[in-house]
Amino acid sequence: MYHDVVEVRCLEGFRLELTFDDGKSGILDCKPMIAKGGVFAKLRDPEVFKRAKVHEELGVVTWNDEVDIAPETAYSLATGSPLPEWMESEVE
């Protein structure tokens, strides 16, 4: 099970303050994702990064509806909660 992001606020240093539908909130440091490049490479531009928003229908953080962060990953990293068991093997 995962929780939808209901609010996002951009902070300095490529961090996001996230609030989830269960009331929990936390800070997601996006620097490690951005450093890996790939689809996240375009977020290196601070002006692009600041355009983060919540996709209302999907409950994920997105940039221009092109790049998004999986809700399970966002929740785990922002709140310190463990990833769902089905994702544990995918991360290794």
C-alpha angles and dihedrals in degrees: 000000000000136000127235120240108240100176136023130187123184116230133188118280097037093293129139129207106216132192119195134206092256091060096254119128138182148150121279115202105210096184095097092051092046091048091057089061120200112109090351094058093092089061090070086087105086091213091056092044091054089062092074112137140165115261097227096208098044100033094227135122109254141175114216088333087281104091125035141165118238108252093230091055094045092050094047096047096042099044102029091239118145120260115255113273092247089060098046094082092046092058096056 
